[in-house]
Amino acid sequence: MRHFIPIVIAVLTAAPALAQSLDSRYQSIGEIRVTIGGNPYEMVVPFDTEQRKSFASEREIIGRRTFNIFGSVVGEDGRPANPSLQITFFVKDGKPDLVSMEVFDEEGWRKPLSINAEIGNGDFTDFRITADNRITASFAGEMLRLDNTDARQPKVASGAKPVSIEGAFSVAVPAGS
């Protein structure tokens, strides 16, 4: 009996960390493993089969390939939930150039943690992209909390302190997305 109680405690404390399964409406086209401010998360990059919408896309902007990857933890209901991570970057000659990175968490959509050209800092390592748009990369940086992203010029929240982020992703970006 003495050995049974520690096992039960270990299982119960590990249960919240176990990944939920995606609802059948969604298919996983990628995954993100990320640590934000010391907290690890496993996220999925889904494809919504009902709306035929990918959470990873490629566009041509100003002659450069632009990618947007949106990953989320899976909620108890099997749907994407916060925290979520959005990564936007250009690719030219097989090399990435980070445009922005946002974490949407308990603070909501209007107050994300962010990295962009003027806020925070971040970069890719071990970046690879194949001819069929399978992208793998590692990334790291420091984010700052924004305030009032509805404004034309969102600003860094008062008293915001840098929050570390590091992780890796692997995603198959659908052609023509």
N, C-alpha and C positions, 0 to 999 in steps of 0.2 A: 504494500500500500504506500510506503514511503516513496517508492520510485514512481508510482503512478501519478501522484499529485504534481511533481515538476513537469511531467510530460503533458498533462492537461493544461497547465499554465503556459507552457511553451506553445502549444497548439493554439490556444485562445489568443495569446498576444501576437502570434504570427498571422492569424486569420485576416486582419484588416490589410496586411501588406500583400496578401495574395491577389493576383490580378483577377478582375472580373472578366467574364466572357462577353464578347460583343453580341448584341441582339442580332438576329438573323437578317435584319434590314441592312446591316453593315457588313462589309468585307474589309479585312485589314490589307492595305497595300504597302504598309511600312510600319516601322517601329522606331521609337525614340527612347533612349535611356538617358535620363538627365538627373543631375543633382543641382538643386536650387537652394542656395543659402544653407547647405549642409543636409538638405532633405532629399532622399532619392525617390524618383518616380519612374514607372514604366508606362509609356504612352503608346497609343496606336495612331496611325494615320489611316483614317477610314475612307471607304468609298460607300456612299449612300446609294443602295440599289433601287430604292423607291423613287428618289429624285434624280437618279443618274448623275450624281454630283461627287466629284473627287475632292478630297481635302488636300490634294497636292496638285499643283498646276504649273504649266509653262506658258509664257507669253513672250512675244517679241516686242521689246520696248527700246526705242532709239537705237535700233540695230543690234541690240544685245539680248541674248536669251535671259529671261527673268523667271526665276522659280519661286514659288511660294509653297511652303510645307506647313501644315497645321496638324499638330498632334494633340491628343487629349488622353487623360486617364479614362478608364471605363467606369461609369457609375454603376450603382447597384442595380439599376434598371437595364443595364447593357448598352446604354447610350453614351456618346461622348460627354464628358463632364470636366469641370475645372478641378485642378489646374490644367491649363492648356498652354501650348507653346507654339508660336508662329515664327517661322524663319523665312525671310525674304532675301534673295541674293541674285546677283548677275553671274553669268558664266561666259567668259570669253577665252578662246583658245584653251579650253579645258581647265581654266583657273577660276576659282570663285572670288567674288567680291561681295562681302556682307553689306546689305542695305539696311536691314533692321531685324531685330529679334524682340518679341514681346511675350511676357508671361502673364496670362490672365488667371487670377487666383481669387481668394476670398474678398479682395478689395474691389472686384468687379471689372467690367469692360472699360470703364472710364478712368481707371487708375492702374494701368498695367505696370509691371516692371519692364524696362525698355533699354535697348541699345540701338543707337542709330548714328548718323554722321556727327551729331552734336552732343549726344548723351551716352555716357558709359563707353565701354570698349569691348571688342570681341573679335575673334578670328577663327578660321577653320584650320585644321590640320588633317592630314591623311585623306584629302578630298579625292574622290574618284567618281567619274561619270562615264557610263557606257553608251554605246550608240543607241541602245533601246531605252535610255533615260533611267537606268538603275543608278541611283546616287547613294554613295556611302560617304560619311564624313564624321570627323570628331570636331568639337568646338569648345571654346572656353572664353570667359570674359567676366566683366562686372557690369551689372545692370543698376539702373536707378529707377525709383518709383516716380511715375508721372502723375499729374493732377489735371483734371479737366481736359481730356482728350477730345471733347466736342469742340473746343476752341480752335481757331485757325492755327494758333501757335501754342500747342500744349507745353506746359512748363514742368520742371522738376518739382515734385512735392516739397513743401517746406520741411526741413529737417531730414530729408531723404539721405540714407546712408547706402553705400555700394553693397550690392548683394551678389555673391559669386554664383556663376553658372558654369557647368561643364557637362558634356555629354557626347553622345554619338547617335547617329541615325542611319537608317537604311530604308530606302523607299523606291518604289517603282512608279515614276510619274507617268500617267497615261499620255499617249501620243495625242496631240491636238486638244489638250485639255484647256 
